[in-house]
Structures are given as structure tokens and as C-alpha cells.
């Protein structure tokens, strides 16, 4: 898992775009770096926090409207979004929850 933190004035979308750009840049050695082993990414500017899987290239990009698909916000049992980083970390980064999320979002590499 990688956590990308931005200042409050910077949208978490910028962090998402940074990760997408790094993954799609052929000169950065993505397939030979630790980034290819990441299963989850978390991006936050402290007040807004999102998570998403290290997905296949066709799903790991922004579309024309700059919507990153798929990305998620964590929710409490009453379905209220948990967006503040401190609350998110307390709920999501608990060992059992994090292990469950990584196992759920594991992306297996397929060969042809």
C-alpha cells in the first residue's frame, strides 16, 4: 500500500494523477520498481481521502472528464463517508481491515 499525502489546498485528484502518470511513464521502470507490487493506493489532502486498487492499465487512467475510475471513499456502518484522514486511518488502517481490503483488491498479473 502507498499513501500519497497532499496539502489541504491541493486536490487528492492531483495525487491520483501523479500516480497514474508515474505508472504510465515508460521511462520510469514501473515494471522493475516497487510500484508494480502495490495493491492499494490511498490519496488524501487531510480533509478528503480516497483509496483505489493498482489496476490494469485500461482501468488505471483518467477519462476525458478527469474522473478516476474506480476510486472509493471509506464509509461507516451507517454508510456515512469517512473522509478526514485521521478518522479514515483509524478505521481503514486497522490491521484486520487493511488485510481484508488488500486481499479483496489484489490484482493478479496474468500472462499470455
C-alpha positions, 0 to 999 in steps of 0.5 A: 500500500502507498499513501500519497499525502497532499496539502489541504489546498491541493486536490487528492485528484492531483495525487491520483494523477501523479500516480497514474502518470508515474505508472504510465511513464515508460521511462520510469521502470514501473515494471522493475520498481516497487510500484508494480507490487502495490495493491492499494493506493490511498490519496488524501489532502487531510480533509478528503481521502480516497483509496483505489486498487493498482489496476490494469492499465485500461482501468488505471487512467483518467477519462476525458472528464478527469474522473478516476475510475474506480476510486472509493471513499471509506464509509461507516456502518451507517454508510456515512463517508469517512473522509478526514484522514485521521478518522479514515486511518483509524478505521481503514488502517486497522490491521484486520481491515487493511488485510481484508481490503488488500486481499479483496483488491489484489490484482493478479498479473496474468500472462499470455 
